[in-house]
Amino acid sequence: MAGSGPRGWADTKSLTLQVLNGRWFMVFACLLIMSAAGATYMFGLYSPDIKTALAYDQSTLNLLSFFKDFGSNVGILSGLLNEVTPPWVVLLVGAVLNFLGYLMIWLSVTKKIARPKVWQMCLYICIGANSQSFANTGSLVTCVKNFPESRGVVLGLLKGYVGLSGAIITQMYFAFYYNDTRALILLIGWLPAAISFAFLRTIRIMKVIRQSNEVQVFYNMLYISLGLAGFLMIMIIVENRVNFTRQEYGASTAMVLFLLALPVVVVVIEEYKLWERKQLEMNGDVKIVTEKPVVPTEEQLEVSKEPVTYETPESTEEQPSQSCWKTCFRPPKRGEDYTILQALFSIDMLILFMACICGVGGTLTAIDNLGQIGTSLGYPTRSRKTFVGLVSIWNYLGRVVAGFVSEFLLKRYKFPRPLILTLTLFVSCFGHLLIAFNVKNGLYLASVIIGFCFGAQWPLLFAIISELFGLKYYSTLYNFGSAASPVGLYLLNVKLTGHVYDKEAMKQLVAKGLTRNKDEELTCLGGECFKLSFIIITAATFFGALVSLILVMRTRKFYQSDIYKKFREEADKAAETEMAMARNGVTNGHNQTNGRS
């Protein structure tokens, strides 16, 4: 590469454009967006401020929690919008919703506006949380479509950064605002919006290119994220034992930001290799092909004589279009592109939905109530932040392990993803039992188990949906799968856990001979506050695991087949077409030259 002079400047500019416009920089941008897109998992950290400032009881607080998860997981609007607009529109709408929603919550908690009614607070938190579905749809779905053969790895890595976002934002809030937890609400309002605005033009659907080291590049990014997770884990442990100053939090935040930016080195190295290859192809007479070392057959060579025959818009107009309602109960084979209605009315989707109502609903109920559980069981105030940090770190590990390990097992041993989902649900039952029976210091281990299992369920769910129902309408089906979360949360958190908690709290007040004032928060202390709720949640999760076994049996033959064959054939056909067109262009160029001589 030239170092100085006009040619050196031209090469530098060319390389810079290659990096900024490349697929790998788009992945890096998605990682940053995802690293700030998990603010809903921090509800346990700032919910006590809402409860105190607005004098809510536990049922009202759990109602807010339900609308938070309803907003973050019911992303049908973002999915449909992504079907008809480019991803930057989806990200822009999400950024606006995020800022407006959390800004109104902050204004309410700090009493800068009149005390809102409960339905208004539910609306604010639903709007703010709904932005997460726009961020997920705009970036994560785009990445899956750009890397269809590595979807498990992509989902695991990107969802892993969502899991880490709670710990990342917590470090930043300590550095910016120290112990002002009300300011945390403002931070999660402006920070994700700012990152989305910065990368609006970067996130886009790109041409699928088969790259031999594609998975290895993702592994390199995984190693960096593991370093980030390890550093955050160390900081959580140290901060639980030592009182940090604001300057010390600033130093730890600087290290977090450095590790967040480090994947750009992987991006530059990979894009430089691609740029260098392009330069060799442009400057030399020989076409260098590294991704497709297949010798074309005689039939394929004939294409160079008639390149137009590869433009196959074939018989799309010959077949009369049928109403989607008429075909909704006649789905194609598993792995083909289902219509939205075909997928929604399929038994496989119903089983998945039921399993995730029980599994995700139970783990999310535990996560959203960690602050109140810790208080009821007598844990110190500082431990509440530790629980949130542990859930965040193990949430991340669950996501990356489920994504990368399930992809490895599927490709190497044909191990079905639904079976991994079943095992995850069984393991989460142990975390719920630790809370139910108030095992000594068991809430720390419960935070680890529940965080891991909650994180693991998401990449498994989304990968299974993409594999069974295809990628054509993945934006919408992805968000429909997420809708299982608020349904489970409403049943297990609002109707069950909040009701039992308030009932026990009222018993304690009556036993003390007290009555509750209208604007006084309702607090329950002791192991009975959550015992019955989590015994029932354990039973529901166990039932969800049994239901998911039905899906394992139904799809076992599908997962024994080569489920990625279709994508390889499409990429190979595109490569053959491009090679044939290039050969034809070279032949025409030689003929024209001979004609002039």
Buried (B, 14 or more C-beta within 10 A) or exposed (E): EEEEEEEEEEBEEBBEEBBBBBBBBBBBBBBBBBBBBBBBBBBBBBBBBBBEBBBBBBBBBBBBBBBBBBBBBBBBBBBBBBEEEBBBBBBBBBBBBBBBBBBBBBBBBBEEEEEBEEEEBBBBBBBBBBBBBBBBBBBBBBBBBBBBBBBBBBBBBBBBBBBBBBBBBBBBBBBBBEEBBBBBBBBBBBBBBEBBEEBBEBBBBBEBBBBEEBBEBBBBBBEBBBEBBEBBBEBBEEBBEEEBEEEBBBEBBEBBBEBBEBBBEBBBEBBBEBBEBEBEBEEEEEEEBEBBEEEBEEEBEEBBEEBEEBEEEEEEEEEEEEEEEEBBEEBEEBBEBBBBBBBBBBEBBEBBBBBBBBBBBBBBBBBBBBBBBBBBBEBEEEBBBBBBBBBBBBBBBBBBBBBBBBBBBBBEEEBBBBBBBBEBBBBBBBBBBBBBEBBEEBBEBBBBBBBBBBBBBBBBBBBBBBBBBBBBBBBBBBBBBBBBBBBBBBBBBBBBBBBBBBBBBBEBBEEEEEEBEEEEBBBBEBBBBBBBBBBBBBBBBBBBBEBBBBBBEBBEEBBEEEBBEBBEEEBEEBBBBEBBBBBBEEEEEEEEEEEEE
